Amino acid sequence: MQTVHLKDDDAGIAAAAEIVRRGGLVAFPTETVYGLGANALERAAVLRIFEAKQRPAWDPIIVHGDSVEMLRGLVREWPEKAEALARVYMPGPLTLLLPKRDVIPPECTAGRDKVGVRIPSHTAAKALIAAAGVPIAAPSANRFGHTSPTTAAHVLADLEGRIDAVLDGGATEVGVESTVLDVTTAVPVIYRPGGISREMIEKVIGRVELAQRPLTDVPMASLESPGLGIRHYAPRAKIQLVHGREEFVAAIAAAQGSRVGAMLPSGWQGSEVTAAVSFAWGEVEDLEVLARRLYEGLRWLDEQRVDLIICPVPRTDGVGLAIYDRLLKASSK
């Protein structure tokens, strides 16, 4: 299969929409990462996503719409808390888990009753959904378990020849996936931290909890949410997490003999760091920049053929919690 590279102009969006309507696969930009999209209402199309990504059947897929009205047509309930959050954060990087209607194939939800739905804020993503006229099921556009893509080039590195087209909208803005929130429980539960922080959610609907579940490589049952598997977002190289500059420098020194890569915060340069191949990550306190450049840095260091990536852990408030979540799973053995 030849993967067509489309611009995110009117002609490119029209061509991508036609591919989706006929059951094909299109990678497209969202504000978070690039998604691998197919008609969410067509079982065969959804199954093609799993095949192209080599994604296990136990890992569910989020469904994207272009309006609250479209999302309402996919679920049996739309609670008051969903409405309150939608008014503030939709479109945006927030996914709500809600009881699905039968129009959503069970493969899309890994056989579970709830489907994750969201409205992306990226102009090209919304235009694609509107032009296709159907909701689009879309996990990240990479091989399963690999580092998520934030550019069209990242998509092609993993999936060229396995999908019909990629719609190129440049680099994504947020850089980490959407927050997944179940609002059907007495206390809403965050299953995946993401671009909308816990603090932002609690300002609108009050207290929420973080899901606590054992992490395993191969779950005994299907997962409640994408991204819960223990080994996710991972580059080829091993990742070592450290806390603070002193531990960062010590880890680089201790790894001599290996080809070492470093996710290097601004201002942490120095002679002690020169042994590492460094990616300029950003100011350690600027969580939005760190999130935006996280996957770009991990992929770039992999391209440099490093054996080990040493990465400092930022603070975990705001989107820092999402960064920490991704680093934990990427560094898991």
Secondary structure as GFF3:
##gff-version 3
##sequence-region A 1 333
A	DSSP	beta_strand	4	7	.	.	.	ID=ss1
A	DSSP	alpha_helix	10	21	.	.	.	ID=ss2
A	DSSP	beta_strand	26	29	.	.	.	ID=ss3
A	DSSP	beta_strand	34	39	.	.	.	ID=ss4
A	DSSP	alpha_helix	43	53	.	.	.	ID=ss5
A	DSSP	beta_strand	63	64	.	.	.	ID=ss6
A	DSSP	alpha_helix	68	72	.	.	.	ID=ss7
A	DSSP	alpha_helix	80	89	.	.	.	ID=ss8
A	DSSP	beta_strand	94	99	.	.	.	ID=ss9
A	DSSP	three_ten_helix	106	109	.	.	.	ID=ss10
A	DSSP	beta_strand	114	118	.	.	.	ID=ss11
A	DSSP	alpha_helix	123	132	.	.	.	ID=ss12
A	DSSP	beta_strand	136	137	.	.	.	ID=ss13
A	DSSP	alpha_helix	152	159	.	.	.	ID=ss14
A	DSSP	beta_strand	165	168	.	.	.	ID=ss15
A	DSSP	beta_strand	179	182	.	.	.	ID=ss16
A	DSSP	beta_strand	189	192	.	.	.	ID=ss17
A	DSSP	alpha_helix	198	205	.	.	.	ID=ss18
A	DSSP	beta_strand	209	210	.	.	.	ID=ss19
A	DSSP	beta_strand	238	242	.	.	.	ID=ss20
A	DSSP	alpha_helix	244	254	.	.	.	ID=ss21
A	DSSP	beta_strand	260	265	.	.	.	ID=ss22
A	DSSP	three_ten_helix	271	273	.	.	.	ID=ss23
A	DSSP	beta_strand	277	282	.	.	.	ID=ss24
A	DSSP	alpha_helix	287	303	.	.	.	ID=ss25
A	DSSP	beta_strand	308	312	.	.	.	ID=ss26
A	DSSP	alpha_helix	320	330	.	.	.	ID=ss27
###
